[in-house]
Every structure is written in structure tokens, then in C-alpha cells.
Amino acid sequence: MVGQKRLWWWVGIFLAPAVLLTAVFFYYPMAYIVWLSFHQWNGLTAIKPFSGFREYRNLFAEPIFDMVLRNTVIFVVGTVIPSIAIGLGLALMANRPFPFRNLLRGISFAPYLVSFVSAGLAWVWMGSSSGLFNHVLNIFGLHPGNFVNNPAYALPYVIAMYTWKMSGYNMVLYLAGLQTIPREIYEAGAIDGLQGGWTQFRTITWPLLQETTFFVLIINLIFSFRAFSAIYVMTDGGPVHATTTLVYYIWRLAFVHNTWGQAAAASTLLLLVVLILTIGMVRYFTTDSTRAS
């Protein structure tokens, strides 16, 4: 009994630093943001008068808030689904034995190693009126002009850059999942008549990648919801708020307009959305795994 108590003391001692750091750098800031969303503060004074739900009402009354929400949904859906699909396709190709497999892996993963600032600046240059993309499109008689300065093209262009950068990261995650699937399962499936690439993928590969897909989906959702650097470098939220997402709007509310209470309210809404989506996906994948087993 004494030895067991001593063991728990040692467990507590070793866990205390991690628990303390998590509380100080994660739970406290999150709780403070929620608390601040019910107070009016300009970021300069020490006085933070209680304002109730006024900051939330002011947030929803903003003329561009509907556009911000729409841009956020388009950006998240437009980056998460294509980057996961492309990453899965690259992983399936890179998992097959062929002479230049390692070269494909390196080329596919290389964009992720480039910072968003550097990648964004490069894509701004390539999307300018005299850039690479316009030179290629001019050959086919297309003249879109400057992509980042056109409200119709700016958001899809940023989405394309973000997808290009994240696809290689998803490839690595899926490749790790593919390499955990034993070859014996495919051999047994072939004996049972499950032959052909699509048949094996649908009946063997995809079901066994459910846990990997869950992890990839959660990570990509979080990354896309908090994407800031690419938008800041490429468009600064413009033109005419065409690329202003919720995270970028939070930054403008806090550091440009000095309405920290309203920024905290927007941050709280973003936190709730991410939590609801995460909990929903956890329940879906857990139920699906239980049903499959």
C-alpha cells in the first residue's frame, strides 16, 4: 500500500509540469478569451467594462460578417477536401514499387517545407499580370489578369496555393497509414476474388484507412480554420474583403480596429464551431468503427 502511494506521488510529480504548462498556455488563454468576449476593451486601457452579449450583437451586425462567414466556409471546404483527395492519390501512387517512387515522394512533400510567406509571395508573382500563369493562359487565348487583385479569382487562387502546399503533408500521413496494412490482407482478398485496383481500394484499403482519415481530416480542418499567413501575404484580406476569413477578420478587429471584445467574441464563435465539428466527427468515426467491428 505504501509502495503504491509512493508510485502515485511520482506519477503526480512527473505529470505536474505538463499539466501546469497546458493550463497556463492553453486553458487560461481560452478561458480569458471567452471572458473578454463579454467585456468592452480597446486593448489600450486597463478598464474592461462588462457589456454582456453586446459584442456578439455588434459582431453579427457588421455589414461584412456574412461575407466573412461565407469566405470561411468556402476556404475550409475548398482546401480540406481537395488537399485530402490529392494527398490520398499521391500516397497510393507513392506506395507502389516503381523506379522513381522516392523522387515522387520528395517532390510531393517539398511544398510543405516552404513557409507560407515564401510560398504566398511566389504565387503572387506567378499570378500577376506578367506572371507565369498568365503567360501560359495567354497561349490558349485566356486573359484573366492579376489573380490576387480580381475579386472573382482571389479566393480560389488562395485556395489553390493552400491546397498545393498541404497536399504533400497529407500524402505523408496517408502513406504512413498505407504502410501499416499487411500485404497478406490483399493476398487473401485476391484469393476471395477481390481483384483489381478499385475493388481492393474500396473493400480493403479505404476501410482500413478510416483512423488515418479521421486524423487527417481533424488536422486539416484545424489548419484551414486558422489559416492566416497565406491570406495576409497574398491579398491582405482583399480585394473588397473577397478573401477575408474569420481568423483574418479577428486579427483586423483586434489589431486594426482595436475592438478586442468583438475580436474575442469572434474567437469564441470560431472555437465553438471547431469543437462542434470535432465532436461530431469523433462520434461519427467512433460509431462507424463500432458498426464495422
C-alpha positions in Angstrom: 0.0 0.0 0.0 2.8 2.4 0.9 4.6 1.5 -2.3 1.5 2.2 -4.4 1.1 5.6 -2.8 4.7 6.4 -3.4 4.2 5.4 -7.1 1.2 7.8 -7.4 3.4 10.6 -5.9 6.0 10.0 -8.6 3.3 10.0 -11.2 2.0 13.3 -10.0 5.4 14.8 -9.9 6.2 13.9 -13.5 2.8 14.9 -14.8 2.7 18.3 -12.9 4.9 20.2 -15.4 2.9 19.1 -18.4 -0.4 19.8 -16.6 0.8 23.2 -15.5 2.1 24.2 -18.9 -1.2 23.1 -20.5 -3.2 25.1 -18.0 -1.1 28.2 -18.4 -0.6 28.3 -22.2 -3.9 26.7 -23.3 -6.8 26.6 -20.9 -6.1 30.0 -19.3 -5.9 31.9 -22.6 -9.0 30.1 -23.9 -11.0 31.0 -20.7 -9.7 34.6 -20.9 -10.9 35.0 -24.5 -14.3 33.7 -23.5 -14.4 36.1 -20.5 -13.2 39.0 -22.7 -15.9 38.5 -25.2 -18.4 39.7 -22.6 -16.4 42.9 -22.0 -15.7 46.1 -24.0 -12.0 46.7 -24.4 -9.9 48.7 -26.8 -6.6 46.9 -26.0 -5.1 50.1 -24.5 -6.8 50.9 -21.2 -6.9 48.8 -18.1 -10.6 49.2 -17.7 -12.7 46.4 -19.2 -16.4 47.2 -18.5 -18.9 44.3 -18.7 -21.0 44.5 -21.8 -22.9 41.3 -21.8 -23.8 40.0 -25.3 -23.3 43.4 -26.9 -20.0 42.4 -28.6 -21.8 39.4 -30.1 -24.6 41.6 -31.3 -22.2 44.1 -32.8 -20.3 41.3 -34.5 -23.4 39.9 -36.2 -24.5 43.4 -37.1 -21.2 44.1 -39.1 -22.0 44.6 -42.8 -19.3 42.3 -44.0 -19.8 39.5 -41.4 -22.0 37.4 -43.7 -19.3 37.6 -46.4 -16.6 36.7 -43.8 -18.6 33.5 -42.8 -19.2 32.6 -46.5 -15.5 33.1 -47.3 -14.5 30.9 -44.3 -16.8 28.1 -45.4 -15.6 28.2 -49.0 -12.0 28.3 -47.9 -12.3 25.4 -45.5 -14.2 23.2 -47.8 -12.2 24.2 -50.8 -8.9 23.4 -49.1 -9.7 20.4 -46.9 -11.4 18.2 -49.5 -9.1 18.7 -52.4 -5.9 18.5 -50.4 -7.0 15.3 -48.7 -8.1 13.7 -52.0 -4.9 14.7 -53.8 -2.8 13.6 -50.8 -4.5 10.2 -50.8 -4.0 9.8 -54.6 -0.3 10.7 -54.2 0.1 8.3 -51.3 -1.5 5.5 -53.4 1.0 6.2 -56.2 4.0 6.6 -53.9 3.2 3.3 -52.1 3.6 1.3 -55.3 7.0 0.0 -56.3 8.4 1.8 -59.3 11.8 3.3 -60.1 11.2 6.9 -59.2 9.0 6.4 -56.2 11.3 8.3 -53.8 11.5 11.2 -56.3 7.7 11.4 -56.3 7.6 11.4 -52.5 10.2 14.2 -52.3 8.7 16.4 -55.0 5.2 16.0 -53.5 6.3 16.8 -49.9 8.6 19.7 -50.9 5.9 22.4 -51.0 5.0 21.8 -47.3 8.6 22.6 -46.3 8.3 26.1 -47.8 6.9 28.7 -45.4 3.5 30.2 -46.2 5.1 33.6 -46.5 7.6 32.4 -49.1 5.0 30.3 -51.0 2.5 33.2 -50.9 4.9 35.7 -52.3 5.9 33.3 -55.1 2.3 32.7 -56.0 1.6 36.4 -56.0 4.4 36.9 -58.6 3.2 33.9 -60.7 -0.4 35.2 -60.6 0.5 38.8 -61.6 -0.4 40.2 -65.0 3.1 39.4 -66.2 3.5 36.2 -64.2 3.9 32.6 -65.2 0.3 31.6 -65.1 -0.9 34.5 -67.3 1.8 33.7 -69.8 0.6 30.1 -70.0 -3.1 31.1 -70.2 -2.4 33.7 -72.9 -1.2 30.9 -75.2 -4.8 29.5 -75.0 -6.4 32.9 -75.6 -7.3 33.4 -71.9 -6.5 36.7 -70.2 -7.6 36.6 -66.5 -5.2 39.4 -65.5 -3.9 39.7 -61.9 -5.4 36.9 -59.9 -5.0 38.4 -56.4 -6.5 41.8 -57.5 -9.6 40.3 -59.0 -12.5 39.7 -56.5 -13.7 36.8 -58.7 -10.4 35.0 -58.7 -8.6 36.0 -55.5 -10.2 33.5 -53.1 -10.0 30.5 -55.5 -6.4 31.5 -56.1 -5.5 31.5 -52.4 -7.3 28.1 -52.1 -5.2 26.7 -54.9 -2.0 27.8 -53.2 -3.0 26.4 -49.9 -4.1 23.1 -51.4 -0.8 22.8 -53.3 1.1 23.3 -50.1 -0.9 20.9 -47.9 -1.4 18.0 -50.3 2.2 16.7 -49.7 1.7 16.8 -46.0 -1.5 14.7 -46.4 0.4 12.3 -48.7 2.9 11.6 -45.9 0.1 10.9 -43.4 -1.7 8.6 -45.7 1.5 6.9 -46.8 2.2 6.0 -43.2 -1.3 4.6 -42.9 -0.9 2.6 -46.1 2.3 1.0 -44.9 0.6 -0.4 -41.8 -1.7 -2.5 -43.9 -0.3 -6.0 -44.2 0.2 -7.4 -47.7 -1.3 -10.7 -46.6 -4.7 -9.0 -46.5 -4.5 -8.1 -50.2 -3.3 -11.6 -51.0 -6.3 -13.1 -49.0 -8.6 -10.7 -50.8 -7.3 -11.8 -54.2 -8.0 -15.4 -53.3 -11.5 -14.5 -52.4 -12.0 -12.8 -55.7 -11.3 -9.2 -54.7 -9.0 -8.3 -57.7 -8.5 -5.0 -59.4 -7.2 -1.8 -58.0 -10.6 -0.1 -57.5 -12.1 -3.2 -55.9 -9.2 -3.6 -53.5 -9.3 0.1 -52.6 -13.0 0.1 -51.9 -13.2 -3.1 -49.9 -9.7 -3.3 -48.2 -7.7 -0.1 -48.4 -10.3 2.6 -47.6 -11.9 0.8 -44.7 -8.5 0.2 -43.1 -7.6 3.9 -43.6 -10.6 5.2 -41.5 -8.5 6.0 -38.5 -5.9 7.8 -40.7 -8.6 9.7 -42.5 -10.1 10.8 -39.2 -6.7 12.2 -38.1 -6.0 13.8 -41.4 -9.5 15.4 -41.5 -9.2 16.8 -38.0 -5.7 18.2 -38.7 -6.7 19.8 -42.0 -9.8 21.4 -40.5 -7.8 23.0 -37.7 -5.1 24.2 -40.2 -7.7 25.6 -42.6 -9.7 27.4 -39.9 -6.6 29.1 -38.5 -5.0 29.9 -41.9 -3.7 33.4 -41.7 -0.2 33.9 -43.2 -1.2 33.0 -46.8 -4.1 35.4 -46.8 -2.1 38.2 -45.2 0.8 37.9 -47.6 -1.2 37.3 -50.8 -4.2 39.5 -50.6 -4.4 41.2 -47.1 -8.0 40.1 -47.0 -8.9 41.9 -50.2 -9.8 42.8 -52.8 -13.1 44.2 -51.3 -12.9 41.7 -48.5 -13.1 38.8 -51.0 -10.6 36.7 -49.1 -11.3 37.9 -45.5 -11.9 34.7 -43.5 -12.9 34.6 -39.8 -9.4 34.3 -38.5 -8.2 37.2 -40.6 -11.2 39.2 -39.5 -10.4 38.5 -35.9 -6.9 39.9 -36.4 -8.3 43.1 -38.0 -10.8 43.6 -35.2 -8.1 43.3 -32.6 -5.0 44.9 -34.1 -6.5 47.3 -36.7 -9.8 48.5 -35.2 -8.8 47.9 -31.5 -12.2 46.3 -30.7 -10.8 43.4 -28.6 -14.1 42.5 -27.1 -15.6 41.9 -30.5 -12.5 40.0 -31.6 -12.8 37.8 -28.6 -16.5 37.2 -29.4 -15.5 36.1 -33.0 -12.7 33.9 -31.5 -15.2 32.3 -29.2 -17.6 31.5 -32.1 -14.7 30.0 -34.0 -13.8 27.9 -31.0 -17.4 26.6 -30.7 -17.5 25.8 -34.5 -14.3 23.8 -34.3 -15.3 22.0 -31.2 -18.7 21.1 -32.6 -17.2 19.8 -35.8 -14.5 17.8 -33.9 -17.0 16.2 -31.6 -19.3 15.4 -34.5 -16.5 13.7 -36.4 -15.3 11.8 -33.3 -18.8 10.4 -32.8 -19.3 9.6 -36.5 -16.0 7.7 -36.8 -16.4 6.0 -33.4 -19.9 4.8 -34.4 -18.7 3.8 -37.8 -15.8 1.8 -36.3 -18.1 0.1 -33.8 -20.5 -0.8 -36.6 -17.7 -2.2 -38.7 -16.3 -4.3 -35.9 
